[in-house]
């Protein structure tokens, strides 16, 4: 599907959905998945003069059948695609460092930087030739922009549009952006309502124009193409739920309590999920073993490590009212953004997500790392106060 980048440059109108035309496999992918990952990998392969596979991978076929069909990328192609995703990690780390600094200062910033850069989910899912690296970097960048005293609505719309077109599970950031521009923070204007309305329109306009530009399947029949995309997504979700109810029922969560349980399990306790299905487990067994043998790839997971991370995350949340009274007024807006963002993203997953694939929860990782860093900061502050009291006695 990285071939879409070349097709987009040559004649993007050929990528448009049209009624009455049988759906090709590639058109189905365009209806199902946002385009940015395909374009980014395609751009990198073009830049490095690497070939794309002659066939797209067929997930319903076994490994050997796909290899014989020419669907397996060459080692060089895989390396470039993965390298391109890994190169996005500094964007995530710099953005979350900046956000941590305006939340609580340099100490919290360094703690959230260390926690994020060593997080098992980040180490795994942002080095694969998939959407998660774009998702994490776009999410952290957007959160930082939202936390600025006077965010640029055009730049914010661009950032939110990019992350949405990397993964649709970033949709709560759109609502958070509207809330930020419409209600939160101060507006230096004689007519605040008009000023806020203008920033909202600029934000939405940039987001919509970018989304339309990146999705040429919408260009000829946008309304019907959207309906087809929604129907295709629902068919896929229904089929996946039905399949996993048989193959791995624990991955299916159809009630809010079970979704909360699975969400906590995947974020804190479960080992890195190298694959959701076992259909290629034998072919990839050697690679899986090599990855799992590295100790840093499973850092702070399991009962002990995961329990510790959950505890300091909860500490950051529970001590928020105490710490907030001591915070400078400049940090109140970022705190509001992180709090509301956590509620929006977690609520989205609890209310909609029936499948508990670990990579789906990547949008929550920045919030968890920020809360954990604030929990550690609160613990350090408490220890400093205790030591000070003992010293004075």
C-alpha positions in Angstrom: 0.0 0.0 0.0 3.0 2.3 0.2 2.5 2.4 -3.6 -0.3 4.9 -2.9 2.4 7.6 -2.4 3.6 7.3 -6.0 0.0 7.1 -7.3 -0.9 10.2 -5.3 1.9 12.2 -6.9 1.1 11.0 -10.4 -2.6 11.1 -10.5 -4.4 11.3 -7.2 -7.9 11.3 -8.8 -7.3 7.6 -9.7 -7.5 6.8 -6.0 -11.0 8.1 -5.7 -13.9 5.8 -4.8 -16.6 5.6 -7.5 -20.0 3.9 -7.4 -20.5 0.8 -9.5 -16.7 0.1 -9.7 -15.8 -3.2 -8.0 -13.7 -2.7 -4.9 -10.0 -3.6 -5.3 -8.1 -4.8 -2.2 -6.2 -1.4 -2.2 -9.5 0.5 -2.3 -10.7 -1.5 0.7 -7.6 -0.5 2.6 -8.2 3.2 1.6 -11.7 2.9 3.0 -10.6 1.2 6.2 -7.3 2.9 7.2 -6.1 6.5 7.3 -3.4 7.3 4.7 -0.5 8.9 6.5 1.4 5.8 7.3 1.2 4.6 3.6 2.4 8.0 2.4 5.2 8.3 4.9 6.6 4.9 4.1 6.1 5.4 0.4 8.0 8.7 0.6 10.9 7.1 2.5 11.1 4.3 0.0 11.1 6.7 -2.9 13.7 8.9 -1.3 16.0 5.9 -0.7 15.2 4.3 -4.1 13.9 1.1 -2.4 11.3 -1.1 -4.2 7.9 -1.8 -2.9 6.6 -5.3 -2.8 4.9 -6.4 -6.0 1.8 -7.6 -4.0 0.1 -6.4 -0.9 0.2 -8.8 2.1 -2.9 -11.0 2.3 -3.6 -11.5 6.0 -6.0 -14.3 5.2 -3.2 -16.4 3.6 -0.4 -18.2 5.3 3.2 -17.0 5.3 4.6 -19.1 2.5 1.7 -18.2 0.1 2.4 -14.5 0.7 6.2 -15.0 0.2 5.6 -16.8 -3.1 3.3 -14.1 -4.3 6.0 -11.4 -3.7 4.3 -9.7 -0.8 7.3 -10.0 1.6 9.3 -6.8 1.6 13.1 -7.1 1.1 15.3 -6.6 4.2 16.4 -3.2 2.9 12.8 -2.1 2.4 11.8 -3.2 5.9 14.8 -1.5 7.4 14.0 1.8 5.7 10.3 1.6 6.7 11.2 0.8 10.3 14.0 3.4 10.5 11.6 6.1 9.3 9.2 5.3 12.1 12.0 5.2 14.7 13.2 8.6 13.6 9.9 10.1 14.8 10.5 9.1 18.4 12.5 12.3 19.1 9.4 14.3 18.2 7.5 12.4 20.9 10.2 12.7 23.5 10.8 16.4 22.9 7.1 17.2 22.9 6.4 15.3 26.1 9.5 16.8 27.8 8.2 20.3 26.9 4.8 19.4 28.3 6.2 18.0 31.5 8.3 21.1 32.0 5.3 23.5 31.8 3.3 21.2 34.0 5.7 20.9 37.0 9.1 22.0 35.9 12.4 20.5 34.8 12.3 17.6 37.3 9.0 16.3 36.1 10.1 16.9 32.5 13.2 14.7 32.9 11.1 12.0 34.7 8.5 11.8 31.9 11.2 11.8 29.3 12.9 8.8 31.0 9.6 7.0 31.6 8.5 7.4 28.0 11.8 6.5 26.4 12.0 3.2 28.4 8.3 2.3 28.2 7.9 -1.2 26.7 4.9 -0.2 24.5 6.8 2.7 23.1 9.9 0.6 22.4 8.0 -2.0 20.5 5.2 -0.2 18.7 7.0 2.9 17.6 9.7 0.9 15.8 7.4 -1.1 13.6 6.4 -0.1 10.0 2.9 0.7 11.3 0.9 3.7 12.4 1.8 3.9 16.1 5.0 6.0 15.7 3.1 8.6 13.8 0.2 8.4 16.3 2.5 8.9 19.3 4.5 11.7 17.9 1.4 13.5 16.6 -0.5 13.0 19.9 2.3 14.4 22.0 3.0 17.3 19.7 -0.8 18.2 19.6 -1.0 18.0 23.4 2.0 20.3 23.8 0.4 22.8 21.3 -2.9 22.7 23.2 -1.1 23.5 26.5 0.5 26.7 25.2 -1.0 30.0 26.5 -2.0 31.2 23.0 -1.9 28.2 20.5 -1.8 28.9 16.8 -5.1 27.5 15.5 -3.6 26.8 12.1 -0.7 24.9 13.4 -2.9 23.1 15.9 -5.3 22.1 13.1 -2.3 20.8 11.0 -1.0 18.8 13.9 -4.4 17.3 14.8 -5.1 16.6 11.2 -1.9 14.7 10.8 -2.4 12.5 13.9 -6.0 11.8 12.9 -4.9 10.7 9.5 -2.3 8.5 11.1 -4.9 6.7 13.3 -8.6 7.4 13.8 -8.3 6.5 17.5 -6.8 10.0 17.9 -10.2 11.5 17.3 -10.6 12.6 21.0 -7.9 15.2 20.3 -10.2 17.0 17.9 -12.8 17.4 20.7 -10.1 18.4 23.1 -8.9 21.0 20.6 -12.4 22.5 20.2 -12.8 22.6 24.0 -9.5 24.3 24.4 -10.1 27.0 21.8 -13.7 27.5 22.8 -13.6 27.6 26.6 -10.2 27.1 28.2 -7.5 29.7 28.7 -7.7 33.5 28.3 -8.4 35.5 25.2 -6.9 39.0 24.9 -9.6 40.6 22.8 -12.3 43.2 23.1 -14.7 40.6 21.7 -13.7 37.2 23.3 -16.6 35.3 21.6 -15.7 36.5 18.2 -12.0 35.7 18.8 -12.7 32.2 20.0 -15.1 31.6 17.1 -12.4 32.7 14.7 -9.8 30.3 16.2 -12.2 27.4 16.2 -13.0 28.0 12.5 -9.3 28.3 11.6 -8.6 25.0 13.5 -11.5 23.1 12.0 -10.8 24.5 8.5 -7.2 23.5 8.6 -8.1 20.0 9.9 -10.8 19.4 7.3 -8.8 20.7 4.3 -5.8 18.6 5.3 -8.0 15.5 5.8 -9.7 16.0 2.4 -6.3 16.6 0.7 -4.8 13.4 2.1 -7.8 11.2 1.3 -8.4 11.3 -2.5 -10.9 8.5 -2.2 -13.3 11.2 -1.1 -12.8 13.6 -4.0 -15.5 12.5 -6.5 -18.3 11.3 -4.3 -17.4 12.4 -0.7 -20.7 11.6 1.1 -21.2 8.2 -0.4 -17.5 7.4 0.0 -17.7 8.2 3.7 -20.7 5.9 4.0 -18.8 3.2 2.3 -15.8 3.7 4.6 -18.0 3.6 7.7 -19.7 0.4 6.5 -16.3 -1.2 5.6 -15.0 -0.4 9.0 -18.0 -1.8 10.8 -17.9 -5.0 8.7 -14.2 -5.5 9.6 -14.8 -4.8 13.3 -17.7 -7.3 13.4 -15.6 -9.9 11.7 -12.7 -9.4 14.0 -14.9 -9.6 17.1 -16.5 -12.8 15.8 -13.1 -14.3 15.0 -11.5 -13.5 18.3 -14.4 -14.7 20.3 -13.4 -18.1 19.0 -9.6 -17.8 18.7 -8.9 -15.7 21.9 -12.0 -14.6 23.8 -10.0 -12.7 26.4 -9.2 -10.1 23.7 -12.9 -9.3 23.3 -14.4 -6.8 25.8 -18.1 -5.9 25.3 -18.9 -4.2 28.6 -17.3 -1.2 30.3 -15.9 -3.1 33.3 -14.3 -5.7 31.0 -12.9 -2.9 28.8 -11.5 -1.1 31.8 -9.9 -4.4 33.0 -8.3 -5.1 29.6 -7.2 -1.5 29.2 -5.3 -1.6 32.5 -3.9 -5.0 31.7 -2.5 -3.9 28.4 -1.1 -0.6 29.5 0.5 -1.7 32.8 0.9 -5.5 33.1 0.8 -7.5 29.9 4.1 -8.2 28.2 4.7 -6.5 24.8 2.2 -7.9 22.4 4.3 -8.8 19.3 1.2 -9.9 17.4 -2.5 -10.1 18.0 -3.1 -13.3 16.0 -1.1 -16.5 16.0 -1.3 -17.2 12.3 2.4 -16.3 11.7 3.8 -17.3 15.1 5.9 -20.2 13.8 7.5 -18.1 10.9 8.4 -15.3 13.3 9.3 -17.4 16.4 13.0 -16.7 16.1 12.5 -12.9 15.8 10.0 -13.0 18.7 12.5 -14.9 20.9 15.3 -12.5 20.1 13.1 -9.5 21.0 11.8 -11.0 24.3 15.3 -11.9 25.5 16.3 -8.3 25.8 15.5 -7.2 29.4 14.8 -3.5 28.6 12.0 -4.6 26.3 9.9 -5.8 29.3 10.9 -3.1 31.8 8.3 -2.3 34.4 5.8 -4.9 33.2 4.2 -7.8 35.0 2.8 -7.9 38.5 5.7 -6.0 40.3 6.8 -3.5 37.7 3.3 -2.9 36.3 1.9 -2.6 39.8 4.5 0.0 40.6 3.7 2.0 37.5 0.0 1.9 38.3 0.6 3.0 41.8 2.7 6.1 40.9 0.2 6.9 38.1 -2.7 6.8 40.6 -0.5 8.9 43.0 -0.2 11.6 40.4 -3.9 11.7 39.8 -4.9 11.5 43.5 -2.4 14.2 44.6 -3.4 16.6 41.8 -5.7 18.7 44.1 -2.9 19.2 46.6 -0.2 20.0 44.1 -2.5 22.2 42.0 -2.9 24.6 45.0 0.9 25.0 44.9 1.2 25.3 41.1 1.7 28.6 39.4 -1.2 29.8 37.4 0.7 29.2 34.2 0.6 25.5 34.8 -3.2 25.3 35.4 -4.1 25.2 31.7 -1.7 22.3 30.9 -3.1 20.4 33.9 -6.6 20.9 32.6 -5.5 19.7 29.1 -3.9 16.5 30.5 -6.9 15.9 32.8 -9.5 16.4 30.1 -7.4 14.6 27.5 -7.1 11.5 29.8 -10.9 11.5 30.4 -11.7 11.9 26.6 -9.3 9.2 25.4 -10.1 6.7 28.2 -13.8 7.4 27.7 -13.5 6.8 24.0 -11.9 3.4 24.6 -14.3 2.4 27.3 -17.3 3.4 25.3 -16.4 2.0 21.9 -13.4 -0.3 21.7 -14.4 -4.0 21.8 -11.0 -5.4 21.0 -8.1 -5.1 23.4 -5.1 -5.0 21.1 -2.2 -3.5 23.0 -1.2 -1.1 20.2 -4.7 0.4 20.2 -3.9 2.0 23.6 -0.9 4.0 22.4 -2.9 7.3 22.5 -3.2 6.8 26.3 0.5 6.2 26.9 1.5 10.0 27.0 -1.1 10.7 29.6 -0.1 7.7 31.7 3.6 8.7 31.5 2.7 12.3 32.5 0.6 11.2 35.5 3.3 8.8 36.6 5.9 11.5 36.4 3.7 13.8 38.4 3.2 11.0 40.9 7.0 10.6 41.3 7.3 14.4 41.6 4.6 14.5 44.4 6.4 11.6 46.2 9.7 13.5 46.0 8.1 16.6 47.3 6.6 14.7 50.2 9.9 13.2 51.1 11.6 16.6 50.9 9.0 18.1 53.3 9.3 15.1 55.7 13.1 15.4 55.7 12.8 19.2 56.3 10.5 18.6 59.3 12.9 16.0 60.8 15.9 18.3 60.2 14.2 21.2 62.0 13.4 19.0 65.0 
